[in-house]
Amino acid sequence: MPGMALLSYPLLGLSLLTVLVAALLVAILHFWQGAPAGTKIRRAQKHREIALQQMAALAQRLREQEPGLDPKPILELPLVKLAQKLQAEELSLESVLCSYLEEALKVHQEVNCLTDFLGECEKELQALKKLKKSERGLLYGVPISLKDPYDCLGHDSTCGLAQFLEKPAAEDGVIVKVLKAQGAIPFVKTNIPQTLLSFECSNPIYGQTLNPLNLKKSPGGSSGGEGALLAARGSILGMGSDTGGSIRIPASFCGVYGLRTTGNRLSYSGVSSAVKGKKSVSTVAGPMARDVDSLVLSMRALLSKDMHQLDPTVPFMPFREEVYSSNQSLRIGYYESDGYTEPSPSMARAVRLTCRLLQDAGHEVIPFSIPRIEYAIQHLYKAGLFADGGATLLQKLEGDIVDPCMKKVVSILHLPNPVKRILAWMLKNTEPRTAQTVETFLGVGTPKKLWEQHTEVKEYQQEFIAKWKSLDLDVLLAPSLDPAFYIGYGSKASESISYTTLYNVLDFPVGVVPVTTVTLQDQEELAFYKGYYRDSSDRYFPEAIKGSLGLPVAVQCIALPWEEELCLRFMKEVETMAKNQREPK
């Protein structure tokens, strides 16, 4: 189940007996089952080592064709300009691919972001050279990176799980096919957290990915390898996935741009998942890049007729240029806080700054408050994610080594239901959010209860839309979760992703745009952070984000379902104003 970004709830308040039971269960599972997983993992690590050697060898062969190649000017080109130069043959396909192969290898050595090299990219390059100009797609010759779960013929889509190793995809997934039809050259796959249900970026197969902006910080998850590679210019366009913020959190943490699309605007056929079958929480595909124009170009390419022909369940909705290019003023709702997680000083400031810039540009900004936020997060998001009591997730982890980013949630899921109930009761007063989370781990219980939960999600979506319509809003501005967390804190301050998970329940398109950086004043104000619940997640949140001076801070740009073009238009407005303004540091 790609791209979440949530799970690992604190075990604070557990009785000694409960801790011992959980630890014993995990230890026994590791002892009995870890050995076979370890053998497969070692083979996978060796496979990656060989693949990266092949990647370096291809880079060398391409460089020998152009010994005077200076990759810097190529790597500095924005995607739209790069695509134009490739179409006009002002740059060779070989020089561009060589530049990104070399740079991606350098970035990987620093932050450990690659899981596989797609060696077939060499043949794809040669095939592109034979095309007539009229046959070239919008992404002709553009090297792109793919998050690990995107199926590529002959390659594993691991989700960080030993069970998924040595099961190469029988064909490319739909999105990969569409991208290739548009002339793109997929060349690497990128790292993720185990199961994709974490906003860390670590798994027992490929290890921990670091944030290139600060090596002590996480790049976020679950599309963390994409975020890191893009931020360090080892890729110019990537594909991620999002179940609770897995495109948006890495984009925020790494200072890049990402778009969470409406469910089924892009095909999800051929993207691997640790947990399939859920309905209350939507998992979607979406692009990640270094500016809004790049996201727009990628969506123009993806929303071609090929998408619908390859996957008829996806409606044929070509990119609506008239919506994106409109210059009408917007009515923009905004909030600084969702009422569930107190925003960091930089998060709130980013919204205030953006509101001021939007007003100065002639747009209207209207205060908005999230209805029933605790209900939405606990009863709809978390309960929907664990409707089966975590049974599917635990099944996928059978025989595996559990990564630290997943150990706490897995330990709780392994507890017998009566123990979970006792634990929830014990934590009710001191850790109310954790107590509610433990209760969601019991599952919904019956098909009738599941249908009721699905109905409640739809009713909440309609309630939210009715409030939106009552204010006659075009779009909504909200904080994004940032700055980047220290590695290991995603499991400790996990409630903070309420800012992103809400929109997986609502299934709205959401884009992330960096607008500022953490200032000294932001860091000083962090000393007064309390949180709304004063629980462990609130206490860990300021610890997670301290030491972030100069790191990027973003906002979320939100539209109603199927309005990706309007979302991108709003993102472009915000990007332009943020780049033009000069804010004192």
C-alpha positions in Angstrom: 0.0 0.0 0.0 2.2 2.7 -1.3 2.9 6.0 -0.1 1.4 6.5 3.3 3.5 8.3 5.8 2.1 7.6 9.2 2.6 4.7 11.3 4.6 4.1 14.4 2.8 5.2 17.4 4.6 5.6 20.7 4.4 2.8 23.2 4.5 5.2 26.1 2.5 4.1 29.1 2.7 0.4 28.4 2.8 -1.7 31.5 6.0 -3.7 32.0 4.0 -6.9 31.3 2.8 -5.5 27.9 6.3 -4.3 26.9 7.7 -7.7 27.7 5.0 -9.6 25.8 5.4 -7.4 22.8 9.2 -7.6 22.9 9.1 -11.4 23.3 6.7 -11.8 20.4 8.9 -9.8 18.1 12.1 -11.5 19.3 10.5 -15.0 18.7 9.4 -13.9 15.2 12.9 -12.6 14.4 14.5 -15.8 15.6 12.2 -18.1 13.8 11.7 -16.2 10.6 14.6 -13.7 10.2 17.1 -16.1 8.7 15.4 -16.8 5.4 14.7 -13.1 5.0 18.3 -12.2 5.8 19.5 -14.5 3.0 17.2 -12.9 0.4 18.2 -9.4 1.6 21.9 -10.2 1.2 21.2 -11.3 -2.4 19.2 -8.2 -3.0 22.0 -6.0 -1.7 24.5 -7.8 -3.9 22.1 -7.3 -6.9 22.0 -3.6 -6.2 25.7 -3.4 -6.0 26.1 -5.0 -9.4 23.3 -2.9 -10.9 25.0 0.3 -9.7 28.3 -0.9 -11.2 26.4 -1.4 -14.5 25.0 2.1 -14.1 28.5 3.6 -13.7 29.7 1.5 -16.7 27.0 3.0 -18.9 27.8 6.5 -17.8 31.4 5.9 -18.7 30.5 4.5 -22.2 28.3 7.6 -22.8 31.0 9.9 -21.6 33.5 8.4 -24.0 31.2 9.4 -26.8 31.4 13.0 -25.6 34.6 13.4 -23.7 34.3 17.1 -23.4 30.8 16.9 -21.8 30.2 19.4 -19.0 27.2 18.2 -17.1 26.7 21.3 -15.0 24.8 23.4 -17.6 22.5 20.4 -18.4 21.8 19.7 -14.7 20.9 23.4 -14.1 18.3 23.4 -16.9 14.6 23.3 -15.7 12.6 20.5 -17.2 10.7 22.6 -19.7 13.9 24.0 -21.2 15.6 20.7 -21.2 12.7 19.1 -23.0 12.8 21.9 -25.6 16.5 21.5 -26.2 16.1 17.8 -26.6 13.3 18.2 -29.1 15.4 20.8 -31.1 18.4 18.5 -30.9 20.4 21.2 -29.2 21.4 18.6 -26.7 22.1 14.9 -27.5 20.2 12.2 -25.7 23.5 10.7 -24.6 24.8 13.8 -23.0 21.6 14.3 -20.9 21.4 10.7 -19.8 25.1 10.6 -19.0 24.8 13.8 -16.9 22.0 12.3 -14.8 23.5 8.9 -14.4 26.7 10.4 -13.1 25.0 12.8 -10.8 22.5 10.2 -9.4 25.5 8.0 -8.5 27.2 10.9 -6.7 24.0 11.7 -4.8 23.5 8.0 -3.9 26.9 7.8 -2.4 26.1 10.6 -0.1 22.4 9.8 0.9 21.7 6.2 -0.1 18.6 6.9 -2.2 18.8 4.3 -5.1 17.4 0.8 -5.0 17.9 -0.3 -8.6 19.3 0.8 -12.0 17.0 0.3 -15.0 19.7 -1.0 -17.4 17.2 -1.1 -20.3 17.4 2.7 -20.5 20.3 2.3 -22.9 18.1 0.4 -25.4 15.3 2.9 -24.9 17.7 5.7 -25.7 18.7 4.0 -29.0 15.0 3.4 -29.9 14.2 7.1 -29.3 16.9 8.1 -31.7 15.1 6.3 -34.5 11.9 8.2 -34.1 10.8 10.9 -36.5 10.3 14.3 -35.0 6.6 14.0 -35.4 6.6 10.8 -33.3 8.4 12.3 -30.3 6.5 12.7 -27.1 6.4 15.6 -24.7 9.1 14.0 -22.5 11.4 13.0 -25.4 14.8 12.0 -24.0 14.1 13.1 -20.4 15.6 10.8 -17.8 13.2 10.1 -15.0 13.3 8.3 -11.6 10.6 6.0 -10.2 9.7 5.2 -6.6 10.5 1.6 -5.8 6.9 0.2 -6.1 6.5 1.2 -9.8 6.6 -2.0 -11.8 9.3 -2.2 -14.5 9.7 -5.3 -16.6 12.3 -7.6 -15.0 12.8 -5.6 -11.8 11.5 -6.1 -8.3 9.0 -3.7 -6.7 9.9 -4.5 -3.1 8.0 -2.0 -0.9 11.0 -2.7 1.4 9.7 -6.2 2.1 11.6 -9.4 1.8 8.5 -11.2 0.6 8.5 -9.1 -2.5 12.1 -9.8 -3.4 13.0 -12.0 -6.4 9.6 -11.5 -7.9 10.4 -9.3 -10.9 7.5 -7.5 -12.6 6.2 -9.3 -15.7 5.6 -6.0 -17.5 5.8 -2.3 -17.0 3.0 -0.7 -15.0 0.6 1.6 -16.9 2.2 4.9 -15.8 5.6 3.6 -16.8 4.2 2.6 -20.2 2.7 6.1 -20.7 5.9 7.8 -19.7 7.9 5.8 -22.1 5.3 6.4 -24.9 5.9 10.1 -24.2 9.7 9.7 -24.7 10.8 9.6 -21.1 13.7 7.3 -20.1 13.2 5.7 -16.7 16.7 5.1 -15.3 16.6 4.4 -11.6 14.3 3.3 -8.8 14.4 5.0 -5.4 14.2 4.1 -1.8 11.2 3.9 0.5 10.4 2.9 4.1 9.4 -0.7 4.8 5.8 -1.3 3.9 5.6 2.4 2.7 3.6 3.1 5.9 6.0 5.5 7.5 7.3 9.0 6.8 10.8 7.8 7.5 12.8 6.3 4.7 14.4 3.1 5.9 14.0 -0.6 5.3 16.1 -3.7 6.1 17.0 -4.3 2.4 18.4 -1.0 1.3 19.0 0.9 4.6 18.4 4.5 5.6 18.1 7.4 3.1 19.4 10.8 4.3 18.2 14.3 3.5 20.8 15.9 1.3 20.0 19.3 2.8 21.0 18.1 6.3 22.4 14.6 6.7 21.1 14.3 10.2 17.5 14.8 8.9 15.1 12.5 7.2 14.0 13.1 3.6 10.5 12.1 4.6 8.5 9.2 3.3 7.4 7.2 1.8 8.7 8.8 -1.4 11.8 9.8 0.4 14.3 8.5 -2.1 12.6 10.5 -4.8 12.6 13.7 -2.6 16.3 13.2 -1.8 17.4 12.5 -5.4 15.4 15.5 -6.8 16.6 17.9 -4.1 20.3 17.0 -4.9 19.7 17.3 -8.7 20.2 13.6 -9.4 16.9 13.5 -11.2 14.7 16.1 -12.9 11.4 14.4 -12.7 10.1 11.5 -10.5 7.0 9.5 -9.8 5.8 9.0 -6.2 2.7 7.7 -4.4 0.7 9.0 -1.5 -1.5 7.4 1.1 -1.1 9.9 3.9 1.4 12.4 2.7 4.0 10.3 1.0 4.5 12.6 -1.9 3.9 15.8 0.1 6.1 15.2 3.2 9.3 14.4 1.2 8.6 17.4 -1.1 8.3 19.6 2.0 11.3 18.1 3.8 13.5 18.3 0.7 12.4 21.6 -0.7 10.9 20.2 -3.9 7.4 20.2 -5.5 4.9 17.4 -5.5 1.3 16.7 -6.6 -1.1 14.3 -4.9 -3.7 13.7 -7.6 -7.3 12.8 -7.1 -7.8 9.0 -6.8 -8.0 7.4 -10.3 -7.0 10.6 -12.2 -3.8 8.6 -12.9 -3.8 4.8 -13.2 -2.6 2.8 -10.2 -2.3 -0.4 -12.2 1.2 -1.7 -11.9 2.2 0.0 -8.7 3.0 -2.5 -5.9 1.4 -2.3 -2.4 1.9 -3.8 1.0 -1.8 -3.5 1.7 -4.4 -3.7 -1.0 -8.2 -3.5 -0.8 -8.8 -0.5 1.4 -11.5 2.0 0.3 -11.7 4.7 3.0 -8.2 6.0 2.5 -7.1 6.6 -1.1 -3.6 5.8 -2.4 -2.7 7.7 -5.5 0.2 8.3 -7.9 1.7 11.7 -8.6 4.7 13.5 -10.0 7.5 15.1 -8.0 9.9 17.7 -9.5 11.8 21.0 -8.9 9.2 23.5 -10.1 5.5 23.8 -10.9 6.2 23.9 -14.7 7.7 20.5 -14.5 4.7 19.1 -12.8 2.4 20.7 -15.4 4.5 19.2 -18.3 4.4 15.8 -16.6 0.6 15.9 -16.2 0.1 17.0 -19.8 2.1 13.9 -20.8 0.5 11.5 -18.4 -3.1 12.6 -19.2 -2.7 11.4 -22.8 -5.2 9.0 -24.5 -2.7 6.2 -23.7 -3.6 6.3 -20.0 -7.3 5.5 -20.7 -6.5 3.0 -23.4 -4.1 1.1 -21.2 -6.4 1.3 -18.2 -10.1 1.9 -19.2 -11.1 2.3 -15.5 -9.3 5.7 -15.6 -11.5 8.4 -17.2 -10.2 10.0 -20.3 -9.7 13.6 -19.0 -7.0 15.4 -21.0 -5.2 18.3 -19.3 -7.5 21.3 -19.4 -5.2 24.2 -20.5 -8.0 26.8 -20.2 -8.2 26.1 -16.5 -4.5 26.2 -15.9 -3.9 29.3 -17.9 -6.8 31.4 -16.5 -5.7 34.7 -14.8 -9.0 35.3 -12.9 -8.5 36.3 -9.3 -9.2 33.5 -6.8 -11.1 33.1 -3.6 -8.7 31.3 -1.3 -9.6 29.7 2.0 -6.8 29.3 4.5 -5.9 28.0 7.9 -2.7 28.2 10.0 -3.7 25.2 12.2 -5.8 22.2 11.6 -6.8 22.1 15.3 -5.3 18.7 15.8 -1.5 19.4 15.7 -0.2 22.8 16.7 1.8 24.0 13.7 5.5 24.8 14.1 6.3 28.5 14.1 7.7 28.2 10.5 4.5 26.4 9.3 2.2 29.1 10.5 4.5 31.9 9.3 4.6 30.3 5.8 0.8 30.5 5.6 0.7 34.1 6.8 3.4 35.1 4.4 1.6 33.4 1.4 -1.7 34.9 2.4 -0.1 38.4 2.4 1.5 37.8 -1.1 -1.8 36.5 -2.5 -3.7 39.5 -1.2 -1.1 41.8 -2.6 -1.6 40.1 -6.0 -5.4 40.8 -5.9 -6.7 37.5 -4.6 -9.2 37.2 -1.8 -8.2 35.2 1.3 -10.9 33.8 3.6 -10.4 32.1 7.0 -11.4 28.4 7.0 -11.6 25.9 9.8 -11.5 22.1 9.5 -14.7 20.4 10.6 -14.4 17.6 13.2 -10.7 17.1 12.7 -10.2 14.5 15.5 -13.0 12.5 14.1 -11.6 12.7 10.6 -8.1 11.6 11.7 -8.9 8.9 14.2 -12.3 7.5 13.1 -12.0 7.9 9.4 -8.3 7.9 8.4 -6.7 5.5 11.0 -9.7 3.3 11.3 -9.9 3.1 7.5 -6.3 2.2 7.2 -6.5 -0.6 9.8 -10.0 -1.8 9.0 -8.7 -5.4 9.0 -6.9 -4.9 12.4 -3.5 -4.9 10.6 -3.9 -8.5 9.5 -2.8 -7.8 5.9 0.2 -5.8 7.0 1.4 -8.5 9.5 1.0 -11.1 6.8 3.3 -9.1 4.5 5.9 -8.9 7.3 5.9 -12.7 8.1 9.4 -14.0 7.9 10.8 -10.5 7.6 13.2 -8.4 9.6 11.2 -5.5 11.0 12.7 -2.1 10.4 13.0 0.3 13.3 10.6 2.7 11.6 7.9 0.0 11.9 8.8 -1.9 15.1 6.5 0.0 17.4 3.3 -0.3 15.4 4.1 -3.9 14.6 4.6 -4.7 18.3 1.2 -3.3 19.1 -0.5 -5.1 16.2 0.9 -8.4 17.4 -0.8 -8.0 20.8 -3.9 -10.0 21.5 -7.1 -7.9 21.2 -7.9 -8.1 24.9 -4.4 -6.7 25.7 -5.0 -3.9 23.1 -8.2 -3.0 24.9 -6.5 -2.9 28.3 -3.7 -0.8 26.8 -6.1 1.7 25.3 -7.9 2.0 28.6 -4.6 2.6 30.5 -3.5 5.3 28.1 -6.9 7.1 27.9 -6.0 10.0 30.2 -2.3 10.4 29.6 -2.1 9.6 25.9 -5.6 10.0 24.5 -4.6 10.0 20.8 -2.4 6.9 21.3 -5.3 5.2 23.1 -7.6 5.9 20.2 -5.0 4.6 17.8 -4.6 1.4 19.7 -8.4 1.0 19.5 -8.3 1.4 15.7 -5.8 -1.5 15.6 -8.7 -3.8 16.7 -10.2 -3.3 13.2 -13.8 -2.5 12.3 -15.1 -6.0 13.2 -17.8 -6.9 10.6 -18.6 -6.2 7.0 -21.6 -4.2 8.2 -19.3 -2.0 10.3 -16.9 -1.6 7.3 -19.8 -0.4 5.1 -20.8 2.0 7.8 -17.3 3.3 7.9 -17.2 3.8 4.1 -20.5 5.7 4.4 -19.2 7.9 7.1 -16.2 8.8 4.9 -18.5 9.9 2.1 -20.7 11.9 4.5 -17.6 13.7 5.9 -16.4 14.5 2.4 -19.8 16.0 1.6 -19.8 18.0 4.8 -16.3 19.4 4.0 -17.3 20.3 0.4 -20.5 22.0 1.7 -18.5 24.2 4.0 -16.1 24.9 1.1 -19.1 25.8 -1.2 -20.7 28.0 1.5 -17.7 30.3 1.4 -17.6 30.2 -2.4 -14.0 29.1 -2.4 -11.9 28.2 -5.4 -9.0 26.7 -3.6 -7.6 26.2 -0.1 -4.2 27.1 1.4 -2.9 25.0 4.3 0.4 24.4 6.2 2.5 21.5 5.0 4.4 19.4 7.6 7.9 20.8 8.0 10.8 21.4 8.5 12.5 18.1 8.1 12.5 15.8 11.1 15.6 14.3 12.6 15.9 10.6 11.6 13.9 8.3 13.9 11.4 10.9 15.0 8.7 10.0 12.5 7.5 7.3 14.9 7.7 9.6 17.9 5.8 12.6 16.6 3.5 10.7 14.3 0.3 12.6 15.0 1.7 15.6 13.2 0.9 14.2 9.8 -2.7 15.2 10.4 -1.9 18.0 8.0 -1.5 15.6 5.1 -3.6 12.5 6.0 -6.8 14.6 6.0 -6.7 14.9 2.2 -6.3 11.2 1.7 -9.7 10.8 3.4 -11.2 13.6 1.4 -9.4 12.5 -1.8 -8.7 16.1 -2.9 -5.7 17.0 -5.2 -3.0 18.7 -3.2 0.3 20.3 -4.2 3.3 21.3 -2.2 5.2 24.5 -2.9 8.3 25.7 -0.9 7.8 29.3 0.0 10.4 30.2 2.7 13.1 28.7 4.9 13.4 28.3 8.7 14.6 31.5 10.4 16.4 32.1 13.6 13.1 33.6 15.0 11.3 30.4 14.1 13.8 28.4 16.0 13.6 30.7 19.0 9.8 30.5 19.1 9.9 26.7 19.0 11.0 26.9 22.7 7.4 27.9 23.5 5.7 25.1 21.6 3.2 23.1 23.7 0.9 21.3 21.4 -2.9 20.8 21.9 -2.8 17.5 23.7 0.4 17.8 25.6 1.0 14.1 24.9 4.2 12.4 23.7 3.7 13.3 20.1 3.4 16.9 21.0 6.5 16.7 23.2 8.6 15.0 20.5 7.5 17.3 17.7 9.7 20.4 18.6 12.6 18.0 19.2 12.1 16.5 15.7 12.3 19.8 14.0 14.9 21.7 16.0 18.3 22.5 14.4 16.6 23.3 11.1 17.9 26.9 10.4 17.7 27.5 6.6 15.8 24.3 5.8 12.8 24.7 3.4 9.3 25.4 4.5 6.3 24.8 2.2 2.6 25.2 2.0 -0.1 22.9 0.6 -2.3 24.1 -2.3 -5.7 22.3 -2.3 -8.5 22.0 -4.9 -11.7 20.0 -5.1 -11.6 16.5 -6.7 -10.7 16.3 -10.4 -9.4 19.9 -10.3 -5.7 19.1 -10.8 -5.4 21.9 -13.3 -6.8 24.5 -10.9 -4.5 23.1 -8.1 -1.5 23.5 -10.4 -2.6 27.0 -11.4 -2.8 28.0 -7.7 0.6 26.4 -7.1 2.1 28.4 -9.9 0.7 31.6 -8.4 2.2 30.8 -5.0 5.5 29.7 -6.6 5.8 32.9 -8.6 5.1 35.2 -5.7 7.4 33.3 -3.3 10.3 33.5 -5.7 9.7 37.2 -6.4 9.5 38.3 -2.8 12.6 38.9 -0.7 11.9 38.0 2.9 14.4 39.0 5.6 16.2 36.0 7.1 
